[in-house]
């Protein structure tokens, strides 16, 4: 692996009874990055995570996590990673602090150090005021936040989060997303499995879209947008009295403009960024004032729809 690549797969494949659920997955994830794995149920997201955790063996291909092979060196991998499954399990009769103390003990963390970490983590996940409450009295959102603390107790290099906001109300979702967004500042790389597109768009550096076991496409939102269209993430529509060849020529010469099409009394422009101000100034300077301008930014929903149907 390259020095700053912390997770890498090459041709990673998993089949059950002749059915391929992860198909030739090639993936590289950098340190302190948040990668969103998108796809519907059955797309292969959870199976991919289980192979990276060393909890199931690939049929073929290889994986490396923190420089170790999860199949041959599962214990070394488990010491360096944290995993938050969709349904978090805790001892309901124990308090939040007691649950975290138990996890710390399992990971060989001394009591004094564990107490300091637990105090800080409970504060970070906003559970300090209920740390002596037994977990069977926790709401779903409180359990999810405790799950984040559980993942972080051993200060993992990589955190695998499988649908971490499932079943939460909007306030709970925002709290969890805020916590996840802060993990790279603590030195943790995050792999987030989700089918909630706006959540991935909100906090992830890159996204990978999986469909029927295949990684259909991956990259930053801008990169995905350019691949999903003719190379432009922004679509700008300008209404004029009557589009002229002069207006088309003027706009085509502007930096960042990829395409210009005249249609009826409109100009349809593909661009790398929001160039409305630049375009309006160029048109006014050439005595071609626009009547109105609209912009459409390609969202992750647009990108997902295109690639999911193609996958």
Buried (B, 14 or more C-beta within 10 A) or exposed (E): EEEEBBBBBEEBBBBEEEEBBBBBBEBBBBBBBBBBBBBEEEBBBBBBBBBBBBBBEBBEBBBBBBBBBBBEBBEBBBBBBBBBBBEBEBEEEBBBBBBBBBBBEEBEBEEEEBBEBBBEBBEBBEBBEBBEBBBEEBEBBBBBBBBBBBBBBBBBBBBBBBBBBBEBEEEBBBBBBEBBBEBBEEEBBBBBBBBBBEBBBBBBBBBBBBBBBBBBBBBEBEBBBBBBBEEBBBBBBBBBEEBBEEBBEBBEEBEBBBBBEBEEEBBBBBBBBBBBEBBBEBBEEBEBEBEEBEBEEBBBEBBBEBBBEEB
